[in-house]
């Protein structure tokens, strides 16, 4: 059979929709931008124009809710270090200290402890906070790691990265896990020395072009005025650049405080966190133990033994005011009702319409503040959803089941929009027979179309193979239902799912993901096969039967790097309860075998307190595959203790 040609008008519609949704005007559809509301309005109008019912969600197309999207500095932020006999070091915000956005609000007045790097590396026999009581105390924590110049040391990181032990989150988890009341971060001295050395090298390198340019000028024929002027101009430019590098080398700032907002926010932070200048910390160290920060770092480097110590007679007093920012967000929903005996059953077709705005933590272009237009991720899925709405809205024949089109918000924040729908569905989930998802379907290459969830029902595989006889994709069928997109929220509710995906690319989560790079023919063909799958699912009398696929889960990978044992959990990132909330567990995985269930909130793993997903990830890395680990979960308000045997890394 020949592959069907794509109708020109389909490509025109897809292109026009995507040109708008992936335009700079929409600000990368970040959840805190005006642009995402423009996108929601565009989608809702398209649904209405297609003939969908757009008043099911309380009278309009929007399922609205509030989520935490950031933090801002509150009005009262103070800090002082108090020594023996009332000696007081008053610190000025922005000059001597900064409040960290990833800490909590609160007032502190507690003894000071020097906690080294707050590293917990049991296997490397280095644990800064072992054997010292930090409970209820304010802990000074040095950034980075010992022996930074040692490429083969226990804290070395390959490929120019940094050790996971240098991660701020790891240090925070370790300190608060030991009961600290607050943390005072201080920059390590070693990094400052390295910055000075690098600046001097840049200044030295900049001198070489001056010598070269001078030699060219001397060799230039003095009778050739034009050549002399050009050579002198190059010499002047080289001298100017060399002077700039020399001046910069003399002005290197080696103790820059983290700005408020750096590294995001943590709505379940265990205590206040400050970043304090080296000069301020030096006064407390010299005034108590008669040692400098540089001396302590050197001692640790010499034998890789911690130098953590209580600072006698010294305490920290102050207040941090961190206000969480709440943002109104919304899913966009359109409905086509079914007719007949199956009309109360529902099929959901979805795609997330948010992206990462101007970058930030979710960007793979660090430090870049340009608009990330997200044409493929997930403008492609969104315009495909709109095209499907138009096609089904134009059908003359009634559908046997209800068909619900949902453009999800806040997928990039952790499947928040789909999670909210599954918690507050417009139509009962026990009568929702399937969910079909599209995420990044705009870069078809070598005919390869990846479909996840093919094992979540016996219905899917044969049907896809049959329909693909005309589509002629190189189908890559993945059985698992869990994965990093919105179908996971539905699969966690034991609903069969399919997720269509054309693969990642070098522009993923970068500013270059633009509309002109989309394969519109390929995307239109993806729409065709999704339309056929959806139509059969809506109209076939026999509904897809749910199958629990073994061995998936832990799909919310964190940023720490390295391997970790397999646990088999599915995070509920829309749940703001302190702890690691679960939307489900992978069938047959370690968590499932241990009796851990959906809606459980993990609050302890081993002896590690868990307040969020980062704590869980960092704690899990402290164990080895095959270890039996005690887990404490909150289940309907009750603490339940279970034992899980960790699996091999996935």
C-alpha positions as CSV (number, residue, x, y, z in Angstrom):
1,X,0.0,0.0,0.0
2,X,1.2,3.5,-0.8
3,X,1.5,6.0,2.0
4,X,-1.3,8.7,1.9
5,X,-0.2,12.2,0.8
6,X,-0.6,15.0,3.3
7,X,-3.2,17.5,2.2
8,X,-1.7,21.0,1.7
9,X,-4.4,22.7,3.8
10,X,-3.5,20.5,6.8
11,X,0.1,21.7,6.6
12,X,-1.0,25.3,6.3
13,X,-3.2,24.9,9.5
14,X,-0.5,23.2,11.5
15,X,2.1,25.8,10.4
16,X,-0.1,28.8,11.1
17,X,-1.0,27.5,14.6
18,X,2.6,26.7,15.4
19,X,4.0,30.0,14.1
20,X,1.8,31.7,16.7
21,X,2.1,29.4,19.6
22,X,5.9,29.3,19.2
23,X,6.3,33.0,18.5
24,X,8.3,35.3,20.8
25,X,5.1,37.1,21.7
26,X,4.1,34.0,23.8
27,X,7.3,34.2,25.8
28,X,8.1,30.5,25.6
29,X,4.7,29.7,27.3
30,X,6.4,29.8,30.7
31,X,3.8,29.3,33.5
32,X,4.6,32.7,35.0
33,X,4.3,34.6,31.7
34,X,1.4,36.4,30.0
35,X,2.2,34.4,27.0
36,X,0.9,31.2,28.4
37,X,-2.5,32.8,28.9
38,X,-2.5,34.0,25.3
39,X,-1.8,30.3,24.3
40,X,-4.7,29.1,26.5
41,X,-7.0,31.6,24.9
42,X,-5.9,30.6,21.4
43,X,-6.4,26.9,22.2
44,X,-9.8,27.5,23.7
45,X,-11.0,29.5,20.7
46,X,-9.7,26.8,18.4
47,X,-11.7,24.2,20.4
48,X,-14.8,26.3,20.3
49,X,-14.5,27.0,16.6
50,X,-14.1,23.3,16.0
51,X,-17.5,22.7,17.5
52,X,-16.3,21.2,20.9
53,X,-18.3,21.8,24.0
54,X,-16.1,24.2,26.0
55,X,-18.3,24.9,29.0
56,X,-17.9,21.6,30.9
57,X,-15.2,22.9,33.2
58,X,-17.5,25.1,35.3
59,X,-18.9,27.2,32.5
60,X,-15.7,27.8,30.4
61,X,-12.9,25.8,28.8
62,X,-10.5,26.3,31.8
63,X,-9.8,24.0,34.7
64,X,-8.1,26.6,36.9
65,X,-6.0,26.0,39.9
66,X,-3.1,27.6,41.9
67,X,0.4,26.3,42.1
68,X,3.7,27.5,43.7
69,X,6.0,28.8,41.0
70,X,8.7,30.7,42.7
71,X,9.8,32.8,45.7
72,X,10.4,36.4,46.6
73,X,12.2,38.1,49.3
74,X,10.0,39.3,52.2
75,X,10.3,42.5,54.2
76,X,12.4,41.4,57.2
77,X,15.8,39.8,56.6
78,X,18.5,40.2,59.3
79,X,21.6,38.3,60.5
80,X,24.2,38.8,63.1
81,X,26.9,36.7,64.7
82,X,27.2,37.0,68.4
83,X,30.3,36.1,70.3
84,X,31.4,35.9,73.9
85,X,30.8,38.9,76.2
86,X,28.3,40.3,73.8
87,X,30.7,40.8,70.9
88,X,28.3,41.4,67.9
89,X,29.0,41.3,64.2
90,X,26.0,43.0,62.5
91,X,25.7,41.9,58.9
92,X,24.2,43.9,56.0
93,X,22.0,42.2,53.5
94,X,23.4,42.1,49.9
95,X,26.8,43.1,51.3
96,X,27.6,40.6,54.0
97,X,24.9,38.1,53.5
98,X,22.0,37.0,51.3
99,X,18.9,35.0,52.1
100,X,18.7,31.9,49.9
101,X,15.4,31.4,48.0
102,X,15.6,27.7,48.6
103,X,15.4,28.1,52.3
104,X,12.4,28.6,54.6
105,X,11.2,31.7,56.4
106,X,11.9,31.8,60.1
107,X,13.7,33.3,63.1
108,X,17.0,31.8,64.4
109,X,18.9,32.2,67.6
110,X,21.2,29.2,68.1
111,X,24.8,28.1,68.7
112,X,27.2,28.1,65.7
113,X,28.9,25.0,64.4
114,X,31.5,24.7,61.7
115,X,30.2,21.8,59.6
116,X,32.9,21.6,56.9
117,X,31.5,20.8,53.5
118,X,28.5,18.9,55.0
119,X,29.4,15.9,52.9
120,X,28.1,12.4,53.8
121,X,30.4,10.0,51.8
122,X,30.4,6.8,54.0
123,X,32.0,4.7,51.3
124,X,34.9,7.2,51.0
125,X,35.2,7.4,54.8
126,X,34.4,11.1,54.8
127,X,31.4,12.4,56.8
128,X,31.6,16.0,57.9
129,X,28.6,15.8,60.3
130,X,29.3,12.4,61.8
131,X,30.2,12.5,65.5
132,X,29.2,16.1,66.0
133,X,25.9,17.3,67.4
134,X,24.3,19.9,65.1
135,X,20.7,19.4,66.3
136,X,19.1,22.7,66.9
137,X,22.2,24.6,65.9
138,X,23.2,26.9,63.0
139,X,25.7,25.1,60.7
140,X,28.4,26.9,58.7
141,X,28.7,24.9,55.4
142,X,31.6,25.4,52.9
143,X,30.6,25.2,49.3
144,X,32.2,22.7,46.8
145,X,34.4,19.8,48.0
146,X,37.9,19.1,49.4
147,X,40.8,18.5,47.1
148,X,39.2,20.2,44.1
149,X,42.4,20.0,42.0
150,X,42.7,16.2,42.5
151,X,41.3,14.6,39.3
152,X,41.5,11.2,40.9
153,X,40.4,12.0,44.4
154,X,37.2,10.7,46.0
155,X,35.3,13.9,45.1
156,X,36.5,14.3,41.5
157,X,33.9,14.7,38.8
158,X,34.5,13.7,35.2
159,X,34.0,15.7,32.0
160,X,34.4,19.1,33.6
161,X,31.4,18.7,35.9
162,X,31.2,18.8,39.6
163,X,30.9,16.0,42.2
164,X,27.4,15.3,43.4
165,X,28.7,15.9,46.9
166,X,29.2,19.6,45.8
167,X,25.5,19.9,45.0
168,X,23.8,22.5,47.3
169,X,20.9,20.2,47.7
170,X,23.0,17.3,49.0
171,X,24.6,19.6,51.6
172,X,21.2,21.0,52.7
173,X,19.7,17.5,53.0
174,X,22.7,16.3,55.1
175,X,22.6,19.3,57.4
176,X,18.9,19.4,58.0
177,X,18.8,15.6,58.1
178,X,21.0,15.8,61.2
179,X,18.7,18.3,62.8
180,X,20.3,21.6,62.0
181,X,18.1,24.7,62.7
182,X,19.6,26.8,59.9
183,X,22.5,26.8,57.4
184,X,25.1,29.5,56.7
185,X,26.7,28.8,53.3
186,X,30.2,30.3,52.8
187,X,32.2,30.2,49.6
188,X,35.3,28.0,49.6
189,X,38.7,29.7,49.4
190,X,40.1,27.3,46.8
191,X,37.6,28.4,44.1
192,X,38.6,32.0,44.6
193,X,42.3,31.2,44.2
194,X,41.5,29.3,41.1
195,X,39.6,32.3,39.6
196,X,42.5,34.6,40.3
197,X,45.0,32.2,38.6
198,X,42.7,31.9,35.6
199,X,42.4,35.7,35.3
200,X,46.2,36.1,35.4
201,X,46.5,33.5,32.7
202,X,44.0,35.3,30.5
203,X,46.0,38.5,31.1
204,X,49.2,36.8,30.2
205,X,47.7,35.3,27.0
206,X,46.4,38.7,26.0
207,X,49.9,40.0,26.0
208,X,51.0,37.7,23.2
209,X,48.9,39.4,20.4
210,X,50.5,42.8,21.5
211,X,54.0,41.4,20.8
212,X,52.8,39.9,17.4
213,X,51.0,43.2,16.4
214,X,54.1,45.2,17.3
215,X,56.3,42.9,15.2
216,X,53.9,43.4,12.3
217,X,54.1,47.1,12.7
218,X,57.9,47.2,12.8
219,X,58.0,45.1,9.6
220,X,55.6,47.3,7.7
221,X,56.9,49.4,4.9
222,X,57.0,53.0,6.3
223,X,56.3,54.4,2.9
224,X,53.0,52.5,2.7
225,X,50.8,54.9,4.9
226,X,47.7,52.8,4.5
227,X,49.5,49.6,5.7
228,X,51.1,51.5,8.6
229,X,47.7,52.8,9.7
230,X,46.2,49.3,9.6
231,X,49.0,47.8,11.5
232,X,49.0,50.5,14.1
233,X,45.2,50.0,14.5
234,X,45.7,46.3,15.2
235,X,48.4,47.1,17.7
236,X,46.2,49.6,19.5
237,X,43.3,47.1,19.6
238,X,45.7,44.4,21.0
239,X,47.0,46.8,23.6
240,X,43.4,47.8,24.6
241,X,42.4,44.1,25.1
242,X,45.5,43.3,27.0
243,X,44.9,46.2,29.3
244,X,41.3,45.1,29.9
245,X,42.4,41.6,30.8
246,X,45.1,43.0,33.1
247,X,42.6,45.3,34.8
248,X,40.2,42.4,35.1
249,X,42.8,40.2,36.7
250,X,43.2,42.8,39.4
251,X,39.5,43.1,40.1
252,X,38.5,39.4,40.4
253,X,35.7,39.0,42.9
254,X,36.4,35.8,44.8
255,X,33.5,35.9,47.2
256,X,30.3,36.6,45.3
257,X,27.1,35.9,47.2
258,X,24.4,33.8,45.6
259,X,21.6,36.1,44.5
260,X,18.1,35.5,45.8
261,X,16.4,33.2,43.3
262,X,19.6,31.3,42.5
263,X,18.8,27.5,42.5
264,X,15.1,28.0,42.7
265,X,12.8,27.5,45.7
266,X,11.8,24.8,48.1
267,X,8.3,25.0,49.5
268,X,9.1,22.3,52.1
269,X,12.5,23.6,53.2
270,X,13.3,22.5,56.8
271,X,14.8,25.8,57.9
272,X,16.3,29.2,56.9
273,X,19.4,29.2,54.7
274,X,21.7,32.2,54.3
275,X,24.8,32.8,52.2
276,X,27.4,34.7,54.3
277,X,30.6,36.4,53.2
278,X,34.0,34.9,54.0
279,X,35.0,38.0,55.9
280,X,32.1,37.6,58.4
281,X,32.6,33.8,58.9
282,X,36.4,34.5,59.3
283,X,35.6,36.7,62.4
284,X,33.6,33.9,64.0
285,X,36.3,31.3,63.3
286,X,39.2,33.4,64.4
287,X,37.3,34.6,67.4
288,X,36.5,31.0,68.6
289,X,39.1,28.5,67.3
290,X,41.8,30.9,66.1
291,X,41.8,29.4,62.6
292,X,41.0,30.8,59.2
293,X,38.8,29.3,56.6
294,X,41.8,28.8,54.3
295,X,43.6,26.9,57.1
296,X,40.7,24.6,57.8
297,X,40.4,23.8,54.1
298,X,44.1,23.1,53.9
299,X,43.9,20.8,57.0
300,X,41.0,18.8,55.4
301,X,42.9,18.6,52.1
302,X,46.0,17.3,53.9
303,X,44.5,14.0,55.2
304,X,40.8,14.0,54.1
305,X,39.5,14.1,57.6
306,X,36.7,16.4,58.7
307,X,37.4,19.4,60.9
308,X,33.9,20.0,62.0
309,X,33.7,21.8,65.4
310,X,31.4,23.7,67.7
311,X,32.4,27.4,67.9
312,X,32.4,27.9,71.6
313,X,30.5,31.0,72.8
314,X,29.3,31.9,69.3
315,X,25.7,31.9,68.0
316,X,23.8,33.3,65.0
317,X,20.7,35.4,65.4
318,X,18.5,36.6,62.6
319,X,15.4,36.3,60.5
320,X,14.7,35.1,56.9
321,X,11.6,36.1,55.1
322,X,10.9,34.0,52.0
323,X,7.5,34.4,50.4
324,X,6.3,31.8,48.0
325,X,4.7,33.0,44.8
326,X,1.4,31.4,43.9
327,X,0.3,31.5,40.2
328,X,-3.1,30.8,38.6
329,X,-2.7,28.2,35.9
330,X,-5.2,26.3,33.8
331,X,-5.8,23.2,31.7
332,X,-7.9,23.9,28.5
333,X,-10.7,21.4,27.9
334,X,-13.1,20.7,25.1
335,X,-15.6,17.8,24.9
336,X,-17.5,15.9,22.2
337,X,-20.2,13.8,23.9
338,X,-20.9,10.2,22.8
339,X,-24.2,8.7,21.9
340,X,-25.6,5.3,22.8
341,X,-24.9,2.6,25.4
342,X,-21.2,3.6,25.8
343,X,-21.8,7.4,26.0
344,X,-20.8,7.5,29.7
345,X,-17.3,6.1,28.9
346,X,-14.5,8.6,28.2
347,X,-11.4,8.7,26.0
348,X,-8.9,11.5,26.7
349,X,-6.6,12.9,24.1
350,X,-4.0,15.3,25.5
351,X,-0.9,17.3,25.0
352,X,0.8,19.8,27.2
353,X,1.0,23.4,26.0
354,X,3.4,25.0,28.5
355,X,7.2,25.3,27.9
356,X,10.1,26.8,29.9
357,X,9.6,30.5,29.1
358,X,12.9,32.3,29.3
359,X,14.9,29.3,30.4
360,X,15.9,29.0,34.0
361,X,16.3,25.6,35.8
362,X,14.6,23.6,33.1
363,X,16.8,25.0,30.3
364,X,19.7,23.1,28.8
365,X,21.3,26.4,27.9
366,X,22.6,27.5,31.3
367,X,22.6,31.2,31.9
368,X,20.7,32.1,28.7
369,X,17.7,34.3,29.2
370,X,16.4,34.2,25.7
371,X,12.9,33.1,24.9
372,X,12.7,29.3,24.6
373,X,9.9,29.0,22.0
374,X,9.3,25.3,22.4
375,X,8.0,24.6,18.9
376,X,8.5,20.9,19.2
377,X,8.2,20.8,23.0
378,X,5.4,20.9,23.0
379,X,4.0,23.3,20.4
380,X,3.9,20.3,18.0
381,X,1.7,18.2,20.3
382,X,-0.5,21.2,21.0
383,X,-1.2,22.0,17.3
384,X,-1.7,18.3,16.6
385,X,-4.3,18.3,19.4
386,X,-6.1,21.3,17.8
387,X,-6.0,19.6,14.4
388,X,-7.6,16.5,15.9
389,X,-10.3,18.6,17.6
390,X,-11.1,20.1,14.2
391,X,-11.3,16.8,12.5
392,X,-13.5,15.1,15.2
393,X,-15.6,18.3,15.5
394,X,-16.4,18.1,11.8
395,X,-17.5,14.5,11.8
396,X,-21.1,13.9,10.9
397,X,-21.4,10.5,12.5
398,X,-21.9,10.5,16.3
399,X,-19.2,9.0,18.5
400,X,-20.0,6.0,20.7
401,X,-17.9,7.3,23.7
402,X,-17.2,10.7,25.0
403,X,-14.0,12.3,23.6
404,X,-12.2,14.8,25.8
405,X,-9.5,17.0,24.5
406,X,-7.1,18.4,27.1
407,X,-4.3,20.9,26.7
408,X,-2.4,20.4,29.9
409,X,-0.5,23.2,31.8
410,X,2.6,22.9,33.9
411,X,3.9,19.6,32.5
412,X,7.4,21.0,32.6
413,X,7.0,21.6,36.3
414,X,6.3,17.9,36.9
415,X,3.1,16.8,35.1
416,X,1.2,19.2,37.4
417,X,-1.7,19.9,35.0
418,X,-2.5,16.2,34.2
419,X,-2.0,15.3,37.8
420,X,-4.6,17.9,38.8
421,X,-7.1,16.6,36.2
422,X,-6.7,13.1,37.6
423,X,-7.3,14.4,41.1
424,X,-10.3,16.5,40.0
425,X,-11.6,14.9,36.8
426,X,-14.5,16.3,34.9
427,X,-15.6,12.8,34.1
428,X,-15.1,9.7,36.3
429,X,-11.7,8.0,35.9
430,X,-13.3,4.6,36.5
431,X,-15.1,5.2,33.2
432,X,-12.2,6.7,31.4
433,X,-11.1,3.8,29.3
434,X,-7.9,5.2,27.7
435,X,-5.6,8.3,27.4
436,X,-3.7,9.1,24.3
437,X,-0.9,11.7,24.6
438,X,1.3,13.6,22.2
439,X,4.5,15.2,23.3
440,X,7.2,16.3,20.8
441,X,5.8,14.9,17.6
442,X,7.3,17.5,15.2
443,X,10.8,16.2,14.4
444,X,10.1,12.9,12.5
445,X,13.4,11.6,11.2
446,X,14.1,8.4,9.2
447,X,10.3,7.6,9.6
448,X,10.9,6.6,13.3
449,X,7.8,7.1,15.4
450,X,8.1,6.1,19.1
451,X,5.0,4.9,20.9
452,X,5.1,4.4,24.6
453,X,2.4,2.4,26.5
454,X,1.9,-0.4,24.0
455,X,2.0,-2.9,26.8
456,X,-0.6,-1.1,28.9
457,X,-3.3,-3.0,27.1
458,X,-3.4,-6.1,24.8
459,X,-5.5,-3.9,22.5
460,X,-2.7,-1.6,21.4
461,X,0.1,-3.5,19.7
462,X,-1.9,-5.3,17.0
463,X,-4.0,-2.2,16.3
464,X,-1.0,0.0,15.8
465,X,0.6,-2.6,13.5
466,X,-2.5,-2.8,11.4
467,X,-3.0,0.9,11.1
468,X,0.7,1.4,10.3
469,X,0.2,-0.6,7.2
470,X,-0.8,2.6,5.5
471,X,1.1,5.1,7.6
472,X,4.4,3.2,7.0
473,X,6.3,4.5,10.0
474,X,9.2,2.7,11.5
475,X,7.3,2.1,14.7
476,X,9.3,1.7,17.9
477,X,6.9,0.3,20.4
478,X,7.7,0.7,24.1
479,X,5.5,-1.2,26.5
480,X,5.9,1.0,29.6
481,X,3.1,3.4,30.6
482,X,5.1,5.5,32.9
483,X,7.5,8.1,31.5
484,X,8.2,11.9,31.6
485,X,5.0,13.1,30.1
486,X,1.3,13.4,31.0
487,X,0.2,9.9,30.2
488,X,1.9,8.9,33.4
489,X,-0.7,10.6,35.5
490,X,-3.4,8.5,33.9
491,X,-1.5,5.3,33.9
492,X,-1.0,5.7,37.7
493,X,-4.8,5.6,37.9
494,X,-4.7,2.2,36.1
495,X,-5.9,3.6,32.7
496,X,-4.4,2.2,29.5
497,X,-2.3,4.8,27.7
498,X,-0.4,5.6,24.5
499,X,2.2,8.3,24.1
500,X,3.4,9.4,20.7
501,X,6.9,10.9,20.4
502,X,9.3,11.5,17.4
503,X,12.4,11.8,19.5
504,X,14.7,14.4,21.0
505,X,17.2,16.6,19.3
506,X,19.9,19.2,19.9
507,X,17.5,22.1,20.3
508,X,15.6,20.4,23.1
509,X,15.0,22.8,26.0
510,X,17.1,25.4,24.2
511,X,16.2,28.7,22.5
512,X,16.7,27.2,19.1
513,X,13.5,25.0,19.2
514,X,11.7,27.1,16.6
515,X,8.8,26.5,14.2
516,X,11.0,26.5,11.0
517,X,12.7,23.3,12.1
518,X,9.5,21.3,12.3
519,X,8.8,18.4,9.9
520,X,5.3,19.4,9.0
521,X,4.7,16.5,6.7
522,X,5.8,14.1,9.4
523,X,3.7,15.8,12.0
524,X,0.6,15.7,9.9
525,X,1.1,12.0,9.4
526,X,1.4,11.5,13.1
527,X,-1.9,13.3,13.5
528,X,-3.4,10.9,10.9
529,X,-2.4,7.8,12.8
530,X,-3.4,9.3,16.2
531,X,-6.8,10.1,14.7
532,X,-7.2,6.5,13.5
533,X,-6.2,5.1,16.9
534,X,-8.5,7.5,18.7
535,X,-11.5,6.8,16.4
536,X,-11.1,3.1,16.9
537,X,-10.8,3.5,20.7
538,X,-13.8,5.7,20.9
539,X,-16.1,3.5,18.7
540,X,-14.9,-0.1,19.2
541,X,-17.4,-1.8,21.6
542,X,-14.7,-3.7,23.4
543,X,-12.7,-1.3,25.6
544,X,-8.9,-1.6,26.1
545,X,-8.1,-3.7,29.1
546,X,-5.6,-2.3,31.6
547,X,-2.3,-4.2,32.0
548,X,0.3,-3.5,34.7
549,X,3.7,-3.3,33.0
550,X,6.4,-4.6,35.2
551,X,9.6,-2.7,35.9
552,X,9.0,0.9,35.0
553,X,9.0,3.8,37.3
554,X,11.5,6.2,38.9
555,X,11.0,8.3,35.7
556,X,11.4,11.7,37.4
557,X,15.2,11.7,37.1
558,X,16.9,14.4,39.2
559,X,20.0,16.4,38.4
560,X,22.6,14.9,40.7
561,X,24.2,12.5,38.2
562,X,25.6,9.1,38.8
563,X,23.7,5.9,39.3
564,X,21.4,5.0,42.1
565,X,19.6,1.8,43.2
566,X,16.2,1.2,41.6
567,X,13.2,1.9,43.9
568,X,10.3,1.9,41.5
569,X,8.3,4.9,42.5
570,X,6.2,7.4,40.6
571,X,6.3,11.0,42.1
572,X,3.3,13.1,42.6
573,X,4.9,16.5,42.0
574,X,1.6,18.3,42.3
575,X,1.4,17.3,46.0
576,X,2.8,20.0,48.3
577,X,2.8,17.8,51.4
578,X,6.2,17.7,53.1
579,X,7.9,14.5,52.0
580,X,8.1,12.5,48.8
581,X,4.5,12.0,47.6
582,X,3.8,9.2,45.3
583,X,1.2,9.0,42.5
584,X,2.0,5.3,42.0
585,X,4.6,2.5,42.1
586,X,6.0,0.4,39.3
587,X,4.4,-3.0,39.2
588,X,6.8,-5.7,40.4
589,X,9.4,-3.1,41.5
590,X,11.0,-2.9,44.9
591,X,8.5,-0.3,46.2
592,X,5.6,-2.4,45.0
593,X,7.0,-5.6,46.6
594,X,7.5,-3.7,49.9
595,X,3.8,-2.7,50.1
596,X,4.3,1.0,49.2
597,X,1.2,2.4,47.5
598,X,-0.1,5.3,45.5
599,X,-0.8,8.3,47.7
600,X,1.8,7.3,50.2
601,X,4.2,10.1,51.3
602,X,7.7,8.9,52.1
603,X,9.1,10.8,55.1
604,X,12.1,8.7,56.0
605,X,14.5,6.4,54.0
606,X,16.9,4.6,56.3
607,X,17.8,7.3,58.9
608,X,17.4,10.1,56.3
609,X,14.6,12.5,56.7
610,X,12.7,13.2,53.5
611,X,11.0,16.5,52.8
612,X,10.9,16.4,49.0
613,X,12.0,14.5,45.9
614,X,15.6,15.9,46.1
615,X,16.0,14.5,49.6
616,X,14.7,11.1,48.5
617,X,17.1,11.1,45.5
618,X,20.1,12.0,47.6
619,X,19.2,9.6,50.3
620,X,18.7,6.7,47.8
621,X,22.2,7.3,46.5
622,X,23.6,6.4,49.9
623,X,22.6,2.8,49.5
624,X,23.5,-0.1,47.3
625,X,21.4,-2.4,45.2
626,X,20.3,-5.4,47.2
627,X,20.3,-3.5,50.5
628,X,17.2,-3.8,52.8
629,X,16.2,-0.3,53.8
630,X,13.6,0.8,56.2
631,X,11.0,3.2,54.8
632,X,8.5,5.3,56.7
633,X,5.5,6.5,54.8
634,X,2.5,8.6,55.8
635,X,-0.6,6.8,54.8
636,X,-3.9,8.6,55.5
637,X,-2.2,10.5,58.2
638,X,-0.7,7.4,59.9
639,X,3.1,6.6,59.9
640,X,3.7,3.1,58.4
641,X,7.1,1.4,58.5
642,X,8.0,-0.9,55.7
643,X,11.2,-2.5,54.4
644,X,12.3,-2.3,50.8
645,X,15.0,-4.3,49.0
646,X,16.6,-2.0,46.5
647,X,17.1,-3.1,42.9
648,X,19.8,-2.7,40.3
649,X,20.1,0.7,38.7
650,X,17.9,1.2,35.6
